[in-house]
Amino acid sequence: MATIKDVAKLAGVAVSTASYALNNVNKVSPATMKKVQEAARELNYFKNGFASDLKRTRTNTIALILRDLSGPFYSELIKGVQEVSMTNGYDLIACSSVGGAQSTAAKFLKEKRVDGAIILAHNITNDILLESAREGFPIVVLDRKLNHEFVYQVEVDNIHGGYAATEYLISKGHREIGYVSGPLNSHDNQMRYDGYMSALKEYGIKFQNKWKVFGDFTREGGYRATKMLIAQRQLPEAIFYANDEMAIGGLQAFKENKISVPDDVSIIGYDDIQLAEYVNPPLTTVRQPKYEVGALAVHVVFQALAKEDVENYYNLSTEIVERKSVK
């Protein structure tokens, strides 16, 4: 790991000058500041927020970085991480990735203010993760695949989950099946969509682009996407929503337009959040093991910190939960 002395040497300046430049102290010329900053980037040098260039000690803290702390999907995941962390005598910091590369979450990674991190936030770039991960600072990702010795992947089998959701609708006799998508840059959404398309292809059902609309994994996004489908005046027989929150927003849009679920249109969600069984009608969905994902992710962090043999990739299964929103 590069130190400020390495940066100063590469830039051809004194250590004090390098320190001034990296801290934006107005004691060096713009040309020198630029030269030092370029050297720091070349060496992947980041200031340690607690003690620059001093030997890093354990903080007994794990960071959980999420796209959104407020979503109902995250509660069980956080519970799994928190309980295993506490059992091992560690604290947990959960933070939002709002702001992407400029967020506090990204700063935690760059400055290694914790002992390890679990990431479910597609706006934290691969470059940041690859630059941050190292021996003694393991990172577990839940929403992508990365090839790095100290980056570990815990993934739900979203391709099979998307396939199973679509196959379930087909088994009920539906041949016109729409898809309400999450964000286009979401790995999980892409995997669910691939499963959906695979099932359509296997059963000889033609994909119709007019029945694919975009949400953003929020209830409001699902509501807006469903209103777009309704506005076409030709609804599909069934709709696969890429998560439960969007499906619940869809239920509201259908209710406002006096369209009955499941008599007029069947819908299936994904995640099995707690609210799914309490809406009207109760939501048929794909359950993913949220608690288990969180518990396994932090367990992997502890194994890596202990320098034990640990797999780089884990894949957990899903299951269909039948309720009343599919006919």
C-alpha positions as CSV (number, residue, x, y, z in Angstrom):
1,M,0.0,0.0,0.0
2,A,1.5,3.3,-1.1
3,T,2.4,5.9,1.6
4,I,2.8,9.7,1.3
5,K,6.5,9.2,1.1
6,D,6.0,7.1,-2.1
7,V,3.9,9.9,-3.5
8,A,6.5,12.6,-2.6
9,K,9.3,10.5,-4.2
10,L,7.3,9.9,-7.4
11,A,6.4,13.6,-7.7
12,G,9.9,14.7,-6.8
13,V,8.9,16.9,-3.9
14,A,9.4,16.9,-0.1
15,V,7.0,14.9,2.1
16,S,5.7,18.2,3.6
17,T,5.0,19.6,0.1
18,A,3.1,16.4,-0.8
19,S,1.1,16.7,2.4
20,Y,0.1,20.3,1.6
21,A,-0.9,19.4,-1.9
22,L,-3.0,16.4,-0.9
23,N,-4.8,18.4,1.8
24,N,-5.3,21.4,-0.6
25,V,-3.3,23.7,1.6
26,N,-2.6,26.9,-0.3
27,K,1.1,26.8,0.2
28,V,2.1,25.1,-3.1
29,S,1.7,26.2,-6.7
30,P,-1.1,24.8,-8.9
31,A,1.5,23.0,-11.0
32,T,3.0,21.3,-7.9
33,M,-0.4,20.4,-6.6
34,K,-1.3,18.8,-9.9
35,K,2.0,16.9,-10.1
36,V,1.4,15.5,-6.6
37,Q,-2.2,14.6,-7.2
38,E,-1.3,12.8,-10.4
39,A,1.4,10.8,-8.5
40,A,-1.2,9.9,-5.8
41,R,-3.6,8.6,-8.5
42,E,-0.9,6.6,-10.2
43,L,0.0,4.9,-6.9
44,N,-3.7,4.5,-5.8
45,Y,-2.8,6.5,-2.7
46,F,-5.7,7.5,-0.4
47,K,-5.4,9.4,2.9
48,N,-6.3,7.4,5.9
49,G,-9.1,9.4,7.6
50,F,-7.9,8.5,11.1
51,A,-4.1,8.6,10.9
52,S,-2.3,9.1,7.6
53,D,0.5,6.6,7.0
54,L,0.4,5.1,10.5
55,K,0.0,1.4,10.9
56,R,-3.8,0.7,10.6
57,T,-5.4,-1.0,13.6
58,R,-8.6,-2.9,13.7
59,T,-11.8,-0.9,14.3
60,N,-14.0,-3.9,15.1
61,T,-16.5,-2.3,12.7
62,I,-18.1,-3.6,9.4
63,A,-19.7,-1.2,6.9
64,L,-22.9,-2.2,5.1
65,I,-23.3,0.1,2.1
66,L,-26.8,0.1,0.5
67,R,-28.4,2.0,-2.3
68,D,-31.3,3.1,-0.1
69,L,-31.6,2.7,3.7
70,S,-35.4,3.3,3.7
71,G,-36.6,0.4,1.4
72,P,-38.5,-2.4,3.1
73,F,-36.3,-5.0,1.3
74,Y,-33.3,-4.1,3.4
75,S,-34.6,-4.7,6.9
76,E,-34.1,-8.5,7.0
77,L,-30.7,-8.2,5.2
78,I,-29.5,-5.7,7.8
79,K,-30.8,-7.9,10.6
80,G,-28.7,-10.8,9.2
81,V,-25.6,-8.7,9.0
82,Q,-26.2,-7.1,12.4
83,E,-26.8,-10.3,14.4
84,V,-23.7,-12.1,13.0
85,S,-21.6,-9.0,13.6
86,M,-22.7,-8.6,17.2
87,T,-22.1,-12.3,17.8
88,N,-18.5,-11.8,16.7
89,G,-18.1,-8.6,18.8
90,Y,-18.2,-6.2,15.9
91,D,-20.2,-3.0,15.4
92,L,-22.1,-2.3,12.2
93,I,-22.3,0.9,10.2
94,A,-25.0,1.0,7.6
95,C,-24.8,3.9,5.1
96,S,-26.4,5.0,1.9
97,S,-24.6,5.2,-1.4
98,V,-26.4,8.4,-2.4
99,G,-23.8,10.5,-4.2
100,G,-21.9,7.5,-5.7
101,A,-18.2,8.1,-5.9
102,Q,-18.6,11.4,-3.9
103,S,-20.6,9.7,-1.1
104,T,-19.6,9.2,2.5
105,A,-19.9,5.5,1.8
106,A,-17.2,5.7,-1.0
107,K,-15.0,7.7,1.4
108,F,-15.3,4.9,4.0
109,L,-14.0,2.4,1.4
110,K,-11.2,4.6,0.1
111,E,-9.9,5.6,3.5
112,K,-10.6,2.1,5.0
113,R,-12.2,3.4,8.1
114,V,-13.7,0.0,8.8
115,D,-12.3,-3.6,8.8
116,G,-14.4,-4.8,5.9
117,A,-17.4,-3.9,3.8
118,I,-20.6,-5.4,2.3
119,I,-21.9,-3.7,-0.8
120,L,-25.4,-3.6,-2.3
121,A,-25.3,-0.3,-4.2
122,H,-24.8,-0.3,-8.0
123,N,-23.7,3.3,-7.9
124,I,-20.5,2.5,-6.1
125,T,-18.3,1.7,-9.1
126,N,-16.2,-1.4,-9.7
127,D,-13.1,0.8,-9.8
128,I,-13.7,2.1,-6.3
129,L,-14.1,-1.5,-5.0
130,L,-11.1,-2.9,-6.9
131,E,-8.9,0.0,-5.6
132,S,-10.1,-0.5,-2.0
133,A,-10.1,-4.3,-1.5
134,R,-6.8,-5.8,-0.2
135,E,-5.6,-8.3,2.4
136,G,-6.9,-7.1,5.7
137,F,-9.8,-5.2,4.1
138,P,-12.2,-7.7,2.4
139,I,-15.2,-6.6,0.5
140,V,-18.3,-8.7,-0.2
141,V,-20.5,-7.6,-3.1
142,L,-24.2,-8.7,-3.3
143,D,-25.1,-7.0,-6.6
144,R,-22.3,-7.8,-9.2
145,K,-19.5,-10.1,-10.1
146,L,-15.9,-8.9,-9.7
147,N,-12.6,-10.8,-10.3
148,H,-10.3,-9.8,-7.4
149,E,-8.5,-11.9,-4.7
150,F,-10.1,-9.9,-1.9
151,V,-13.6,-9.3,-3.3
152,Y,-16.1,-12.0,-2.6
153,Q,-19.6,-12.4,-4.1
154,V,-22.7,-13.6,-2.4
155,E,-25.5,-13.7,-4.9
156,V,-29.1,-14.9,-5.1
157,D,-29.9,-17.0,-8.2
158,N,-31.8,-14.2,-9.9
159,I,-31.8,-15.9,-13.3
160,H,-33.5,-18.9,-11.9
161,G,-35.8,-16.7,-9.9
162,G,-36.9,-14.7,-13.0
163,Y,-37.3,-17.9,-14.9
164,A,-39.4,-19.5,-12.1
165,A,-41.7,-16.4,-11.9
166,T,-42.4,-16.5,-15.6
167,E,-42.8,-20.2,-15.8
168,Y,-45.3,-20.0,-12.9
169,L,-47.4,-17.5,-14.9
170,I,-47.2,-19.7,-18.0
171,S,-48.3,-22.8,-15.9
172,K,-51.5,-20.8,-15.1
173,G,-52.2,-20.6,-18.8
174,H,-50.9,-17.0,-19.4
175,R,-49.2,-16.4,-22.8
176,E,-49.2,-12.6,-22.7
177,I,-46.7,-11.7,-20.0
178,G,-45.3,-8.2,-19.4
179,Y,-42.2,-7.2,-17.4
180,V,-41.8,-4.2,-15.2
181,S,-38.1,-3.6,-14.9
182,G,-35.8,-2.2,-12.3
183,P,-33.0,0.2,-13.1
184,L,-31.1,-0.6,-16.3
185,N,-27.7,-0.5,-14.5
186,S,-28.9,-3.0,-11.8
187,H,-27.2,-6.4,-12.1
188,D,-30.0,-8.1,-10.1
189,N,-32.6,-6.6,-12.5
190,Q,-30.7,-7.8,-15.6
191,M,-30.5,-11.4,-14.2
192,R,-34.2,-11.5,-13.5
193,Y,-34.9,-10.2,-17.0
194,D,-32.7,-12.8,-18.5
195,G,-34.6,-15.5,-16.6
196,Y,-37.9,-14.0,-17.9
197,M,-36.7,-14.0,-21.5
198,S,-35.3,-17.6,-21.1
199,A,-38.7,-18.9,-20.0
200,L,-40.5,-17.1,-22.8
201,K,-38.1,-18.6,-25.3
202,E,-38.3,-22.1,-23.9
203,Y,-42.1,-22.2,-24.0
204,G,-42.3,-20.7,-27.5
205,I,-43.9,-17.4,-26.4
206,K,-43.1,-14.3,-28.4
207,F,-41.6,-11.4,-26.5
208,Q,-43.6,-8.1,-27.0
209,N,-41.6,-5.0,-26.4
210,K,-44.7,-2.9,-25.7
211,W,-45.2,-4.9,-22.5
212,K,-41.8,-4.1,-21.1
213,V,-41.7,-0.9,-19.1
214,F,-39.2,0.6,-16.8
215,G,-39.6,1.3,-13.1
216,D,-36.8,2.0,-10.5
217,F,-37.4,-0.6,-7.8
218,T,-39.7,1.8,-5.9
219,R,-43.4,1.8,-5.3
220,E,-43.7,5.1,-7.2
221,G,-41.8,3.6,-10.1
222,G,-44.1,0.6,-10.3
223,Y,-47.1,2.9,-10.1
224,R,-45.9,5.0,-13.0
225,A,-44.9,2.0,-15.1
226,T,-48.3,0.4,-14.6
227,K,-50.1,3.6,-15.6
228,M,-48.1,3.5,-18.8
229,L,-49.2,-0.1,-19.5
230,I,-52.8,0.8,-18.7
231,A,-52.6,3.9,-21.1
232,Q,-51.8,1.5,-24.0
233,R,-55.4,0.1,-23.6
234,Q,-54.1,-3.4,-24.3
235,L,-52.9,-5.0,-21.1
236,P,-51.1,-8.3,-21.1
237,E,-52.7,-11.2,-19.3
238,A,-50.0,-11.2,-16.6
239,I,-47.1,-9.0,-15.4
240,F,-43.9,-9.9,-13.7
241,Y,-42.6,-7.1,-11.6
242,A,-38.9,-7.2,-10.9
243,N,-39.5,-6.5,-7.2
244,D,-42.4,-6.4,-4.7
245,E,-42.3,-2.6,-4.1
246,M,-43.1,-2.0,-7.8
247,A,-45.8,-4.6,-7.8
248,I,-47.5,-2.9,-4.8
249,G,-47.4,0.4,-6.7
250,G,-48.9,-1.5,-9.6
251,L,-51.8,-2.7,-7.4
252,Q,-52.6,0.9,-6.5
253,A,-52.6,1.9,-10.2
254,F,-54.9,-1.0,-11.1
255,K,-57.3,-0.1,-8.2
256,E,-57.5,3.5,-9.3
257,N,-58.5,2.4,-12.8
258,K,-61.0,-0.3,-11.6
259,I,-58.9,-3.1,-13.0
260,S,-59.2,-6.3,-10.9
261,V,-56.2,-8.3,-9.8
262,P,-56.2,-11.2,-10.5
263,D,-59.5,-11.3,-12.5
264,D,-58.4,-8.9,-15.2
265,V,-54.7,-9.2,-14.9
266,S,-52.4,-11.5,-12.8
267,I,-49.3,-10.1,-11.2
268,I,-46.2,-11.6,-9.5
269,G,-43.5,-9.8,-7.6
270,Y,-40.0,-10.6,-6.4
271,D,-38.3,-10.4,-2.9
272,D,-41.2,-11.4,-0.6
273,I,-41.0,-8.3,1.6
274,Q,-43.2,-8.3,4.7
275,L,-45.8,-6.1,3.2
276,A,-46.4,-8.5,0.3
277,E,-48.8,-10.8,2.3
278,Y,-50.8,-7.9,3.7
279,V,-51.8,-6.0,0.5
280,N,-55.1,-6.7,-1.3
281,P,-54.9,-9.2,-2.9
282,P,-51.9,-10.8,-1.1
283,L,-49.0,-10.8,-3.5
284,T,-47.7,-13.9,-5.1
285,T,-43.9,-13.5,-5.3
286,V,-40.4,-15.0,-5.5
287,R,-38.9,-15.2,-2.1
288,Q,-35.2,-14.6,-1.8
289,P,-33.3,-15.4,1.4
290,K,-32.6,-11.9,2.6
291,Y,-31.6,-12.7,6.1
292,E,-29.4,-15.5,5.0
293,V,-27.6,-13.3,2.4
294,G,-26.7,-10.8,5.0
295,A,-25.6,-13.4,7.6
296,L,-23.5,-15.2,5.0
297,A,-21.9,-12.0,3.7
298,V,-20.6,-10.9,7.1
299,H,-19.5,-14.4,7.9
300,V,-17.4,-14.3,4.7
301,V,-15.9,-11.0,5.9
302,F,-14.8,-12.6,9.2
303,Q,-13.4,-15.6,7.5
304,A,-11.3,-13.4,5.2
305,L,-10.1,-11.3,8.1
306,A,-9.0,-14.5,9.9
307,K,-7.1,-15.5,6.7
308,E,-9.1,-18.7,6.5
309,D,-9.8,-20.5,3.3
310,V,-13.0,-19.0,1.9
311,E,-14.8,-19.3,-1.4
312,N,-15.0,-16.2,-3.7
313,Y,-18.5,-17.0,-4.9
314,Y,-21.8,-18.1,-3.3
315,N,-25.2,-18.5,-4.9
316,L,-28.4,-18.9,-2.9
317,S,-31.6,-20.2,-4.2
318,T,-35.1,-18.7,-4.4
319,E,-38.7,-20.1,-4.2
320,I,-42.2,-19.2,-5.4
321,V,-44.6,-18.0,-2.7
322,E,-48.2,-18.5,-3.8
323,R,-50.8,-16.1,-2.6
324,K,-53.8,-14.5,-4.4
325,S,-52.6,-12.1,-7.1
326,V,-52.3,-14.8,-9.9
327,K,-55.2,-16.6,-11.4
